[in-house]
Amino acid sequence: MLKIRIPATTANLGPGFDSLGAALNMYATLTFEDCESPLNIYGCDEAYINTDNLIYVSYYKTFEYFGERVKNVKIGIESDIPASRGLGSSAACVVGGVAGALYQMGRELDKKVMLEIATEIEGHPDNVAPAIFGGLTASMQVDRKVFTRLFPVNEAIVFVAFIPSFSLSTSDARRILPKEIKFSEAVFNASRIPLLLKSLEENDGLLLRYAIQDALHQPYRKKLIPGYDEIEKICIENEGYGVYLSGAGPTMMCISDKKTSLADVQHLLGDLSQQWIIKALKIDEEGIQILRS
Ligand code: HSE
């Protein structure tokens, strides 16, 4: 039996669209074991107990990747990562499915191999890379090859997640993006990314406030998120350094430091049309972990 733990992730971090991502200390725990029937899934909502389950789809595709016959499997799911909220629940499923398949094939759980297969399944590496390696990663895809590097995050940095009661599918949030952008918008983002990484390393709140800004996706996506401007204002007025849309949203992420009182602003959200819960999270440095094999 294989038992693994995979962290939640927050992608883009403002200007780093489809490249930057960070692992957070909120987890999904999955088990994979032999089974007499082709597939047995337990521990999740009835709606996910079928062959369209993303963990199983990724498991299946990993066998196909190696040209091997798919083995029967029993999959156990236990997850604290909310689905379709921009916190990497899909990436956790994909990475878990790939790892489960490698194990069931008797192969090594090599992180580079996992990254390549998981990126192919997910379509972009920004969430899967930190889910595998932990920490803050910047990634790029060149044909089928994926390059990923880790960047340090200051110990004082806290990621305060504002998680709404409504969900948003990544495909809807990608459909709303423009086909083309202006040269000045590309410069806006490109100039911010290295300074954002430095501000996270040095815990520099003022630099971060401006370096976290984005011109490529958030201006379009915020229209899908009622309360976006209000939450941004609440964060900045309560010692938040800066705010961005976590992945494709709808979770809004406020970066702050450990002295912040942001986790206590719940009472300020009462007038918003949607319900939001606040969770203060830290970077997970481990990435996928094998708990038992
Ligand atoms: N980079 C992706 C996006 C993250 O913003 O669409 C969601 O998978």
Residues whose N, C-alpha, C, O or C-beta is under 5 A from the ligand:
A	BS01	HSE	A11 F17 D18 D126 T170 G247 A248
